[in-house]
Amino acid sequence: MSGRITSIALFLAGVICAALTMEAGLKSIAATPLWRVLPVIEPILGRPDWDTGYVFTPGVSGIWTRENRAALKITDLGLRGPAEITVEKPADRQRIALLGDSIAEGLQVDYAETFSAKMQDHFDRTGRGIDVINFAMAGNGPLRQLVRLEQRGYSFDPDIVLSVTGPFDFLTGEMRTDSINPGYVPDGDGGWTRGYAFRNRFSVRNADTPAGRLFVGTLQQVDVTRLLYLRSREPLPLLFGIQAAARPAAPSSVAPDVCHTANLDRLQQLWQFGRPEADWQVLNKFFDELAASRSGRPVQLLYALREIPMPPAECYAARKQRKELIAAIELLLGRRGIIFIDLESRLIAGGGEASTADLRHLYGFGLQIGRGHLNEEGHRRYAAALLSSIAPFLPR
């Protein structure tokens, strides 16, 4: 019996030693330039949250591995950046609160390469005294962005709120479900109200308990534990940032929609003709609440919609359709005192391209150019387009 106990003890000791050795190795790789080429474990940057479903954990750092490798750290205030910002606004500064999803978050590049940091660099070089605070988070659709603005953004006393999101976010149905994050649900009287069913999830209910904090903290700080946790969710090569080689796409028998007619039709049906009705009602509910969120504050709301397709010049009917769509969006937002920014047209005008097809090089990395998130050039172009768009609204 004693021999069996000894064997078990030796086995456990071996497992512990192996885990500690692996942990030390992974920590060493992440702390040196070796992270650019050797295996690393993707970080878990946030935790469940009672208000929004998920928020960044202050101070968490790591190496992002999806699409492109980049070192990152969440600030002590739970933001993507900048690190030196404080909640209290200095008397001689103006502030821009940037809202958005993973495109604005920019985990695929170093923070200095994100368009929010490049906008900040422009203001610093020109002595404008303006801070750009990045509240964006992956997965944040329009309503989640609004809740984040209400819960966190307004406490930083912004002068401008700049939202950068996609027009199709209002067509996915995500805003009409509250299972993962706040969503609009029927109020019983033919209208819509915010729902918080996600608060019934075990992870959210226990997020602030000692056990919940210990569990999340262990996952975030201990690489081996995080590896075991993520292994149950992802293929092992992906965890280490090893991307599969891109394979040539299979030939398609479907003719490409060069004029982007299908997507323009979908957008026009919603934004101009109010269909589907449920999405139209929720869209209006959202913009009513966004406008009302100022609650007397002297804040300018700017809403930039990216990726509204720009057809080539020879697509005359589609170009006319897009022009009508843009006018409808401008009217809808303008009635609420919200300034609309057509980001796609700004990008095209700023770079001399002719259509959306010419902007593919702004997205993706390596063999995946043309799809995915913004690369360094994409962030640079976004910064330039947004700076020119918001210039009339900046303090003199």
N, C-alpha and C positions, 0 to 999 in steps of 0.2 A: 504493500500500500504506500509506504514511504517513497519507494522508487517511482511510483506513478505520480505522486505529488511533486517529486523533484523534477520529473520530466515535464510536467505541466508548467511548473514555475520557470524552468529553463526556456520552454517554448514561449511563454509570455514575455520573459525578459528579452528574448531574441526579437519578438515582434515590436516591443517598445523601443529597443535599440535601433531597429531598422527604421521605425517611424521617425525617431528623433534624428537619425542620420539623414533621412530623406527631407525632413523639415528643414534641417540646417542647410542642406544643399539647395533647396528651392529658395530659401531666404537669401542665400549668398548670390544666387543667379540674379534675383530681382534687385539686389543692391548694387550690382555692377553692370557695365555695358553688355555683359553676356546675355541679358534678357532679350536682346535683339535677335538672337539666333538659337538659344537653347530653350528647352521646355520650361514654361511657367504656367501657373494656375490662374485662370481668369478670376478677378476679384468679384466679390459681392459687395456692391456699393451702398446698398440701402437696407431698409427694414420696413416691416408693415406699419401703417399709420392710420389712426382713427379718422382723420379728416379727409385724406386723399387716397388712401389705400396703400401708398408706398412713398417713402421719402429717402433722401440721401442720409447716411450716417456721418456726422461731422468727423473729419480727420481721417477717414478711410483712404487708403492708397493702394496702388497695385499697377499691374501691367495689363492693359486691354489687348486682347488677342484676336478679336473678330474683325475680319476684313483687313486690318492693318494693326501693327503693334505700336502702342503709345503708352508712355508712363503718365499716370494721372493721380491726382489727389483731390479729394473733396475738402473744401475749406472748413475751418472750425465753425462756420455759420451754416454748414450744410448746403453749400452752393457749388456749382461747377467753377465759379470764379467771379471776380478776382480775389486772391487770397487776402489782400490788405484792406478790403472794404470793412466798414463798421456799420452797425445798424443806424446809429445816429448820423445824420447828414451834416457835414460841416457847413457853416454859414456861407462860404464862398464857392460852394459846389452845386452843380445841377446833376440830376440823375436820370438815367434811362433804365427801366426795368425790362429786361428781355425775357419774353415767354416763348415756349416752343417745345418741340419734341426732340427726338434723337438727332435731327438735322442741326438744330441750334445747340444742342448739348455737345456734339462733336467729340465723342470719346475716341474716335478713330485716329485723332491727331493730338499732338501735344497742345495744351491749352493756349500757348502763345500763337498757335496756328489757326485757332478757331476764329470765325468771323467776329464774334463779340470782342475777343482780345485785339483783333486787328482794328476794329472800330475804336477801341480804347487807346491803342497806340497812336492812331490818327489824332485823337483829341489831345493826347499828351504832347505830341510833337507840335501841334498848332497852338498850344496854350489855352485851350477852350475851357478848362475847368469842368469837364463833364465826365461822370463815371457811368460805365456800362456794367450793369449787374446781371449775370446770367442765371436766371431761375429755371432754365429749360431742363427737362428730364425725358429720357426715352419712355415712350408709351403715354405721354401726356397729350391726350386729345384736347379739344377746345374747352370742355367743361372742367377737366382736371387742371388745365392751365388757369382758368378763372378762379377755381378754389385755391390754388397755390398763390395767386395774386392776392386774394382776400385774406388768406391765413398768414402769408409771409411777405409778399411783395409790398403792400401798402405800408408796412411797418418801417420800410427803408425810405419812405417819403419821396417817391419818384416824381419827377416833373413830366416824364413821358413814359407811357407803357407801350412797348412795341412787341406785338405778337407775330411770330413767323410760323405759319402752319400751312397745311394743304387743303384745297377746296373739297377734296373727296372725303376728308374726315367727317363731313356732315352727311355722308351717304353710306357709311359702313354699318350703321346701326349701333355702333359703340356708345353713342351718346344716349341711347334709349335702353341701356342695361346698367344696373347698379351692382352687378355680381362681383366685379373686380375693383371698381372705383366708383365715385359718385356718378350717377346717371339720372336722366329725366324719366320719370314713370308717371302713368296716368294718375290724376288727382281725384278721380271719381266724379268730376263735374265737367268732363270734356276737355280739361286742360292738362297741364303737365307740371309736376313739382319734382324737386330733387329727392332721389332715393338713396339710401345708404345700406342696402342689404349686404354689402361686402363686410360690414362690421360684424356680421354673424360668423364670419370665417374664423376658424380656430386660431390661425396665425395672428389675425388682427386683435381678437379678444385677449390674447395672451402676450401681445407684443411688449407691454410695459410691466409685466410681472417679472420677478427675479429670474424665474426659469426661462422666460422668453428672452430677456436681455442676455442671459448667459449663453443660450443657444445661438442667437444671432452673433454675439460677440465672438464666440468660438469659431463659427464659420468664417467670419471676416478676418480673424487674426491668425488662425492656424491653417496653414496651407494643406497639410495632409487631410485634416478633417474636411476642408472645403472640397478637396479632390474626391473624397469618398462620397460626399453629398452630391456633387455635380455629376459624378460618374453615373449615377442612377438616372440622369436626365439627358445626357449628351454622349455622343460617340467620343471615345477616349482621345483620338487625335485632335479633335476640336478643342478639348480642354487645354491641351498644351500649345494651342495656337498653330497647329500644323494643318494647313489648308489643303484639301484635295486639289489636284491639278485640274484646271478647267478643261472640259471636253467640248469639242465643237458642237454647236447646237444642231439638232437634226433638221434636215430640210423641212420647211413647212409648205403645205399646199394652200394655205390661206394667204391671200394677197395682203401685203402690209397696208395699214390705214395711214397713208402718207399725210392725209389732210387732218388726221386726228378727229374725224367726224364723230365716231362713237363716243369718245370721251367728252367732246364738246356738247353732244346731245344730252348726255347724262347731267352735265353741269347746268346746261340751259334749262332742262326740265325742272331742276330744283330751284336754282337761284332766280330764274326769270318767270317760270310758270307755276311754281309752288307744288311740284310733284316729285316724289310721293308725299302725300298730305302729312303723314306723321313726321317725316323728316323736315318738312317745311315748317310745321308748328314748332318743333324743337329748335330749329335754326333761329326762328324769330324769338323764342323764349330765351335762348342763349344770349343773343345780341341785346335784348332788353336788359338782361341781368348784367351783362358786361358794362353797358352804358350806366346803369344804376349803381354799379359798384363804386363809382367815384364818390358818391354820397357827399357832394359839395366840395370835394377836393379840387384844386386847380390843376388837374391832370389831363394831358392830351393823350387820347387813345389812338394809336396807329395800328392798323391790321393789315399785315402783309400776307397775301396768299401766293404761294409759290406753285410752280408747275401747272398753271393753267395753260394748256397747250397752245403754242403759236404755230399755225400752219405755214408752209412755204408760201411765197408770194403768189405762185400760180394757182393756189387754192382759193379762188376769189370768194366763193360762197362761204367757205369755212372761215375765212378772215372776217367776212361781214357778220357771220354768226358770233364769232368771238367778240367783236366790237359791241354787239348788242348785249352779250353776256356781261362784259366789263361794265357797261353803263348800268345794267340792272343791279350789279353788286355795289357799285358806287352809290346808287340811289338808296339801296337798302341800308347801308352803313351810314351814309350821310344823314339820313333822317334821325339817326340816333347820336349825331355828333361825333362819329367815328370816321377817321380818315382811312381810306382804302389805298393800299399800295399793290399795284400789279407787278409783282417781283419778276415774273418771267420776262415781261417786256423790257424791264429795266436791265436785266442781265444781257438780253440780246442787244439792246441799244448800246450798252457800255462796252461790249466786246466786238461789235461789228458783225455778229452772226446774223443769219436770216430767219432761222426758225428754231423750234425746240430741238429738232434733231441735231443741230450744231452744238448743243450744250452738253452732249453726252460725256465729253471728256472731263467735265467738272465732278463727275461721280465715279467712285470705285478706285481700286488700287491694283497695281500689277496686271495680272491676266484678267482681272475683273473690271477693268475700265469700262465705264458706260452703265454700270448698275451698282446700286448700293448707296452708301453715304458720301457726303462731300469729301473730296481729297483736299490737299493744301491749296491747289489752284482754285478749287470750288469755293473754299472759304474766303480766299482773297477776293474773288469776284463777287461773292455775296456781300462782303464788307463794303466794297466800292458801290454796289447797287443800292444798298440800304443807306449808306451815308448820303448819296445824292438824293434819295427819296425823302429823308427826314430833315434835310438841310433847312427847308423853309420853316420848320417848327422848332428849331433849336434856338436857345436864347442868344441874343446878339451880344 
